[in-house]
Amino acid sequence: YQPSALLPMLSVVHDKVNFFEANEKAYLNERRMVDKMGTGGWVRYYEFVRGETAYQVLENMKVEAKMGIPVVMHVYMNSADEDLTTHIALFLIVRGDYFFFMASTGWFDDDWHWNQAYDREYGRPLAPPRTFVPPAGEGGIGWTRNYTHCDVTLLCEHANATGCVGSIDFK
C-alpha cells in the first residue's frame, strides 16, 4: 500500500456495508468484500458522518482500523462555525493508520473552511479504544482512548450510541 498512489474509493451510505449484518450480497457484506479485495489498494469513504450518532460507524471503523483498511471520515457540518469536538472525538476513538478526517458544509469550494481544531497536536494513540458503561443511573455507553497529547472520550446517552458528546482533554 502506497498512500501517495491514487486509490479506488468505496463510497456508500455508511450503514449499508458493514461487518456486523449477515448479508449474502457481497457488495453489502464488508467481510466478504475484504476477503475478495484485501485490505490495501482501496479506501473506505464514510460520508454524512455525525459524531452524535456514532452507532452507524464506530464499531465498523474499529474493525477496519484493526485490519489496516484506509478510511476517510467526512463530517457534514450544520454550519461553518460548528464545534467539531464531538466529531473529532469519534474520529480519534476509532482512528487507525491511514485514517483521514474532513469536515465541510457541502462539496463546493466555498463549503470547506479551515478550523482551528486542525492545528491541535493530538499525538499518537497509546492503546486501542476502551468501551465503558457509565455509572448506574446514567445509562448509555462510552468509549475512551488515550493519546500522547490528549485523552479522548465519547459518551452516548443510549446503548445504541446515539445522543453522543465527545470531549478532548489536552495534557
PASEBA-1860 file (N, C-alpha, C; in nm, 3 decimals):
! residues 171
1> YQPSALLP> 0.084/-0.118/0.000/0.000/0.000/0.000/0.087/0.123/0.000 ~ 0.064/0.214/-0.093/0.138/0.340/-0.101/0.039/0.455/-0.089 ~ 0.041/0.530/0.024/-0.059/0.635/0.043/-0.055/0.745/-0.061 ~ 0.055/0.760/-0.136/0.061/0.866/-0.237/-0.003/0.823/-0.369 ~ -0.036/0.695/-0.383/-0.096/0.646/-0.507/-0.245/0.678/-0.510 ~ -0.302/0.687/-0.630/-0.447/0.702/-0.644/-0.512/0.570/-0.610 ~ -0.619/0.575/-0.533/-0.685/0.453/-0.488/-0.832/0.455/-0.523 ~ -0.888/0.338/-0.558/-1.033/0.331/-0.570/-1.097/0.358/-0.435
9> MLSVVHDK> -1.215/0.415/-0.435/-1.282/0.453/-0.311/-1.416/0.381/-0.302 ~ -1.439/0.312/-0.189/-1.568/0.253/-0.162/-1.650/0.360/-0.090 ~ -1.747/0.416/-0.160/-1.829/0.522/-0.103/-1.974/0.478/-0.107 ~ -2.025/0.443/0.009/-2.164/0.402/0.021/-2.221/0.465/0.147 ~ -2.353/0.468/0.157/-2.413/0.515/0.281/-2.356/0.429/0.393 ~ -2.305/0.491/0.498/-2.222/0.422/0.596/-2.289/0.309/0.672 ~ -2.419/0.300/0.673/-2.481/0.189/0.744/-2.527/0.078/0.651 ~ -2.490/0.083/0.525/-2.533/-0.018/0.429/-2.430/-0.130/0.411
17> VNFFEANE> -2.303/-0.102/0.424/-2.198/-0.203/0.411/-2.124/-0.208/0.543 ~ -2.122/-0.326/0.607/-2.054/-0.335/0.735/-2.017/-0.480/0.765 ~ -1.950/-0.498/0.877/-1.904/-0.630/0.920/-2.006/-0.704/1.006 ~ -2.114/-0.639/1.046/-2.199/-0.694/1.151/-2.333/-0.748/1.106 ~ -2.379/-0.712/0.989/-2.507/-0.762/0.942/-2.483/-0.874/0.842 ~ -2.540/-0.990/0.868/-2.527/-1.102/0.775/-2.600/-1.065/0.646 ~ -2.529/-1.064/0.537/-2.590/-1.030/0.410/-2.522/-1.112/0.301 ~ -2.599/-1.185/0.226/-2.544/-1.272/0.122/-2.489/-1.195/0.003
25> KAYLNERR> -2.531/-1.070/-0.014/-2.481/-0.990/-0.126/-2.341/-0.941/-0.090 ~ -2.241/-0.983/-0.166/-2.102/-0.948/-0.135/-2.080/-0.798/-0.127 ~ -2.154/-0.721/-0.209/-2.134/-0.577/-0.208/-2.193/-0.510/-0.085 ~ -2.269/-0.581/-0.002/-2.322/-0.526/0.122/-2.258/-0.590/0.246 ~ -2.180/-0.693/0.226/-2.115/-0.764/0.336/-1.966/-0.731/0.332 ~ -1.922/-0.644/0.421/-1.785/-0.596/0.415/-1.684/-0.708/0.436 ~ -1.715/-0.804/0.521/-1.623/-0.916/0.544/-1.597/-0.991/0.413 ~ -1.703/-1.023/0.340/-1.686/-1.094/0.212/-1.613/-1.007/0.111
33> MVDKMGTG> -1.642/-0.879/0.111/-1.577/-0.788/0.019/-1.427/-0.780/0.047 ~ -1.391/-0.767/0.174/-1.250/-0.759/0.211/-1.179/-0.891/0.181 ~ -1.247/-1.002/0.201/-1.188/-1.132/0.167/-1.152/-1.137/0.019 ~ -1.232/-1.076/-0.067/-1.206/-1.077/-0.211/-1.106/-0.969/-0.253 ~ -1.114/-0.849/-0.193/-1.032/-0.735/-0.237/-0.904/-0.717/-0.158 ~ -0.897/-0.772/-0.036/-0.783/-0.745/0.050/-0.802/-0.614/0.124 ~ -0.704/-0.575/0.202/-0.717/-0.455/0.285/-0.642/-0.334/0.228 ~ -0.571/-0.349/0.120/-0.497/-0.237/0.062/-0.539/-0.215/-0.082
41> GWVRYYEF> -0.499/-0.100/-0.136/-0.531/-0.069/-0.274/-0.666/-0.003/-0.294 ~ -0.737/0.027/-0.186/-0.865/0.097/-0.191/-0.883/0.167/-0.057 ~ -0.978/0.258/-0.051/-1.004/0.331/0.073/-1.155/0.328/0.100 ~ -1.191/0.311/0.227/-1.332/0.317/0.269/-1.366/0.462/0.298 ~ -1.470/0.513/0.235/-1.510/0.653/0.250/-1.645/0.658/0.320 ~ -1.649/0.724/0.435/-1.773/0.743/0.510/-1.821/0.886/0.490 ~ -1.939/0.899/0.432/-1.997/1.029/0.408/-2.117/1.050/0.500 ~ -2.145/1.175/0.534/-2.258/1.212/0.619/-2.240/1.163/0.763
49> VRGETAYQ> -2.118/1.153/0.810/-2.093/1.107/0.947/-2.122/1.221/1.044 ~ -2.181/1.187/1.157/-2.205/1.283/1.265/-2.163/1.217/1.395 ~ -2.081/1.284/1.474/-2.032/1.228/1.598/-2.140/1.197/1.699 ~ -2.250/1.273/1.696/-2.355/1.250/1.795/-2.437/1.125/1.765 ~ -2.422/1.068/1.647/-2.487/0.941/1.613/-2.381/0.839/1.570 ~ -2.290/0.812/1.660/-2.173/0.730/1.630/-2.207/0.585/1.600 ~ -2.324/0.538/1.640/-2.357/0.396/1.624/-2.346/0.350/1.479 ~ -2.362/0.438/1.385/-2.362/0.398/1.245/-2.223/0.363/1.193
57> VLENMKVE> -2.119/0.407/1.261/-1.984/0.384/1.206/-1.882/0.333/1.308 ~ -1.901/0.361/1.435/-1.795/0.340/1.534/-1.741/0.198/1.537 ~ -1.825/0.099/1.560/-1.776/-0.038/1.572/-1.719/-0.088/1.440 ~ -1.778/-0.047/1.329/-1.726/-0.090/1.199/-1.588/-0.031/1.173 ~ -1.569/0.096/1.207/-1.439/0.160/1.186/-1.332/0.097/1.276 ~ -1.370/0.052/1.396/-1.273/-0.015/1.483/-1.221/-0.142/1.417 ~ -1.309/-0.216/1.351/-1.268/-0.337/1.279/-1.176/-0.299/1.163 ~ -1.214/-0.195/1.088/-1.131/-0.152/0.975/-0.994/-0.108/1.021
65> AKMGIPVV> -0.986/-0.038/1.133/-0.856/0.005/1.187/-0.770/-0.117/1.221 ~ -0.832/-0.213/1.286/-0.759/-0.335/1.326/-0.708/-0.411/1.203 ~ -0.784/-0.407/1.095/-0.747/-0.478/0.972/-0.651/-0.398/0.884 ~ -0.630/-0.270/0.915/-0.541/-0.186/0.835/-0.605/-0.130/0.710 ~ -0.737/-0.120/0.708/-0.808/-0.064/0.592/-0.803/0.089/0.600 ~ -0.756/0.157/0.495/-0.757/0.304/0.495/-0.900/0.357/0.497 ~ -0.923/0.464/0.574/-1.058/0.519/0.592/-1.054/0.671/0.582 ~ -1.155/0.727/0.514/-1.179/0.871/0.514/-1.315/0.892/0.581
73> MHVYMNSA> -1.318/0.978/0.683/-1.442/1.011/0.753/-1.479/1.155/0.721 ~ -1.591/1.173/0.649/-1.635/1.306/0.609/-1.757/1.347/0.693 ~ -1.738/1.447/0.775/-1.846/1.502/0.857/-1.913/1.615/0.778 ~ -2.045/1.609/0.771/-2.120/1.720/0.715/-2.162/1.811/0.830 ~ -2.108/1.931/0.830/-2.134/2.026/0.938/-2.266/2.098/0.915 ~ -2.330/2.136/1.025/-2.454/2.214/1.016/-2.427/2.358/0.979 ~ -2.306/2.408/1.013/-2.266/2.543/0.978/-2.114/2.548/0.978 ~ -2.057/2.647/0.912/-1.912/2.656/0.901/-1.844/2.678/1.036
81> DEDLTTHI> -1.916/2.732/1.134/-1.854/2.758/1.265/-1.895/2.654/1.370 ~ -1.948/2.540/1.327/-1.987/2.433/1.420/-1.865/2.383/1.499 ~ -1.885/2.354/1.625/-1.781/2.295/1.710/-1.757/2.151/1.664 ~ -1.634/2.118/1.631/-1.601/1.986/1.578/-1.561/1.885/1.686 ~ -1.564/1.923/1.813/-1.512/1.837/1.919/-1.571/1.697/1.918 ~ -1.702/1.683/1.913/-1.763/1.551/1.918/-1.725/1.469/1.795 ~ -1.718/1.531/1.679/-1.683/1.460/1.556/-1.536/1.415/1.559 ~ -1.448/1.503/1.604/-1.307/1.467/1.612/-1.287/1.361/1.721
89> ALFLIVRG> -1.362/1.369/1.829/-1.354/1.266/1.934/-1.389/1.129/1.876 ~ -1.497/1.121/1.799/-1.533/0.995/1.733/-1.417/0.947/1.646 ~ -1.363/1.036/1.565/-1.252/1.001/1.477/-1.132/0.948/1.557 ~ -1.096/1.017/1.664/-0.979/0.976/1.743/-1.004/0.844/1.816 ~ -1.128/0.816/1.855/-1.159/0.689/1.920/-1.132/0.574/1.823 ~ -1.172/0.587/1.697/-1.161/0.477/1.602/-1.034/0.480/1.517 ~ -0.962/0.588/1.518/-0.850/0.612/1.427/-0.752/0.495/1.417 ~ -0.719/0.462/1.293/-0.614/0.366/1.265/-0.512/0.429/1.172
97> DYFFFMAS> -0.414/0.352/1.131/-0.318/0.401/1.032/-0.394/0.432/0.904 ~ -0.356/0.538/0.838/-0.418/0.581/0.713/-0.565/0.614/0.728 ~ -0.603/0.671/0.843/-0.737/0.725/0.865/-0.727/0.876/0.843 ~ -0.826/0.931/0.776/-0.826/1.074/0.745/-0.960/1.135/0.782 ~ -0.955/1.258/0.834/-1.074/1.331/0.878/-1.094/1.452/0.790 ~ -1.219/1.479/0.754/-1.251/1.604/0.687/-1.393/1.645/0.724 ~ -1.416/1.775/0.721/-1.548/1.828/0.758/-1.579/1.946/0.667 ~ -1.704/1.951/0.622/-1.747/2.061/0.535/-1.899/2.076/0.547
105> TGWFDDDW> -1.949/2.183/0.488/-2.094/2.203/0.483/-2.150/2.158/0.349 ~ -2.066/2.108/0.260/-2.108/2.061/0.128/-1.986/2.020/0.048 ~ -2.001/2.019/-0.085/-1.892/1.973/-0.172/-1.825/2.082/-0.254 ~ -1.877/2.203/-0.253/-1.818/2.308/-0.333/-1.704/2.377/-0.259 ~ -1.619/2.448/-0.331/-1.502/2.512/-0.270/-1.541/2.597/-0.150 ~ -1.649/2.674/-0.160/-1.690/2.763/-0.052/-1.743/2.688/0.071 ~ -1.763/2.558/0.059/-1.814/2.476/0.170/-1.704/2.424/0.262 ~ -1.579/2.447/0.225/-1.465/2.396/0.301/-1.396/2.513/0.370
113> HWNQAYDR> -1.379/2.503/0.501/-1.316/2.609/0.579/-1.214/2.547/0.675 ~ -1.104/2.618/0.694/-1.006/2.572/0.792/-1.062/2.593/0.931 ~ -1.038/2.498/1.019/-1.086/2.505/1.156/-0.966/2.500/1.249 ~ -0.970/2.577/1.356/-0.857/2.579/1.450/-0.832/2.442/1.512 ~ -0.931/2.354/1.514/-0.912/2.219/1.566/-0.809/2.141/1.484 ~ -0.791/2.178/1.358/-0.693/2.110/1.272/-0.550/2.144/1.312 ~ -0.532/2.255/1.384/-0.398/2.297/1.425/-0.351/2.232/1.554 ~ -0.438/2.162/1.624/-0.404/2.100/1.752/-0.318/1.976/1.728
121> EYGRPLAP> -0.230/1.949/1.824/-0.147/1.828/1.820/-0.211/1.725/1.912 ~ -0.272/1.624/1.853/-0.340/1.519/1.929/-0.243/1.407/1.968 ~ -0.141/1.389/1.890/-0.041/1.286/1.920/-0.076/1.152/1.860 ~ -0.011/1.050/1.912/-0.030/0.912/1.865/-0.111/0.835/1.969 ~ -0.192/0.741/1.926/-0.268/0.660/2.022/-0.172/0.575/2.107 ~ -0.202/0.565/2.236/-0.121/0.485/2.327/-0.173/0.343/2.340 ~ -0.299/0.321/2.305/-0.361/0.188/2.316/-0.490/0.190/2.234 ~ -0.548/0.073/2.210/-0.678/0.069/2.141/-0.786/0.136/2.226
129> PRTFVPPA> -0.899/0.170/2.165/-1.009/0.231/2.241/-1.067/0.132/2.342 ~ -1.119/0.187/2.452/-1.185/0.106/2.554/-1.331/0.147/2.563 ~ -1.417/0.047/2.573/-1.560/0.070/2.593/-1.589/0.067/2.741 ~ -1.679/0.154/2.787/-1.717/0.151/2.928/-1.866/0.180/2.942 ~ -1.921/0.137/3.053/-2.060/0.165/3.086/-2.058/0.274/3.193 ~ -2.129/0.384/3.170/-2.132/0.491/3.270/-2.188/0.443/3.404 ~ -2.164/0.518/3.510/-2.215/0.479/3.643/-2.365/0.453/3.641 ~ -2.410/0.370/3.735/-2.552/0.333/3.746/-2.641/0.458/3.742
137> GEGGIGWT> -2.749/0.448/3.669/-2.844/0.557/3.662/-2.820/0.651/3.546 ~ -2.698/0.652/3.491/-2.668/0.741/3.379/-2.703/0.679/3.245 ~ -2.706/0.546/3.239/-2.739/0.476/3.115/-2.638/0.500/3.006 ~ -2.663/0.444/2.890/-2.579/0.468/2.774/-2.454/0.383/2.770 ~ -2.359/0.432/2.692/-2.232/0.363/2.670/-2.127/0.469/2.638 ~ -2.002/0.436/2.658/-1.895/0.531/2.629/-1.770/0.461/2.578 ~ -1.684/0.540/2.516/-1.554/0.493/2.469/-1.451/0.596/2.511 ~ -1.333/0.548/2.537/-1.223/0.637/2.571/-1.096/0.586/2.505
145> RNYTHCDV> -1.006/0.679/2.478/-0.877/0.642/2.419/-0.775/0.747/2.457 ~ -0.659/0.701/2.494/-0.552/0.791/2.535/-0.451/0.809/2.422 ~ -0.412/0.933/2.405/-0.311/0.971/2.305/-0.192/1.034/2.377 ~ -0.083/1.052/2.307/0.035/1.112/2.370/0.010/1.255/2.417 ~ -0.081/1.328/2.351/-0.106/1.468/2.388/-0.247/1.497/2.438 ~ -0.333/1.395/2.443/-0.470/1.420/2.489/-0.538/1.288/2.529 ~ -0.647/1.303/2.602/-0.734/1.190/2.637/-0.870/1.220/2.575 ~ -0.926/1.121/2.509/-1.050/1.139/2.432/-1.160/1.052/2.491
153> TLLCEHAN> -1.280/1.109/2.501/-1.397/1.035/2.548/-1.515/1.065/2.458 ~ -1.593/0.963/2.430/-1.720/0.979/2.359/-1.824/0.911/2.446 ~ -1.914/0.989/2.502/-2.017/0.939/2.593/-2.152/0.952/2.526 ~ -2.226/0.840/2.518/-2.353/0.837/2.447/-2.466/0.809/2.544 ~ -2.577/0.880/2.529/-2.693/0.867/2.618/-2.758/0.730/2.610 ~ -2.750/0.666/2.494/-2.821/0.541/2.472/-2.724/0.430/2.435 ~ -2.760/0.307/2.467/-2.673/0.192/2.440/-2.648/0.172/2.291 ~ -2.734/0.227/2.204/-2.711/0.214/2.060/-2.623/0.329/2.008
161> ATGCVGSI> -2.553/0.396/2.099/-2.457/0.502/2.064/-2.522/0.619/1.991 ~ -2.632/0.667/2.042/-2.692/0.791/1.992/-2.690/0.893/2.106 ~ -2.706/1.018/2.071/-2.700/1.123/2.172/-2.560/1.136/2.229 ~ -2.459/1.124/2.144/-2.319/1.121/2.190/-2.261/1.262/2.201 ~ -2.174/1.278/2.298/-2.099/1.403/2.317/-1.953/1.364/2.342 ~ -1.865/1.429/2.268/-1.723/1.399/2.281/-1.650/1.504/2.360 ~ -1.540/1.461/2.420/-1.450/1.556/2.487/-1.307/1.518/2.457 ~ -1.223/1.619/2.449/-1.080/1.600/2.423/-1.007/1.684/2.526
169> DFK> -0.940/1.617/2.619/-0.867/1.685/2.726/-0.718/1.679/2.695 ~ -0.661/1.797/2.668/-0.520/1.804/2.632/-0.432/1.799/2.756 ~ -0.320/1.731/2.744/-0.226/1.713/2.857/-0.130/1.830/2.865
END
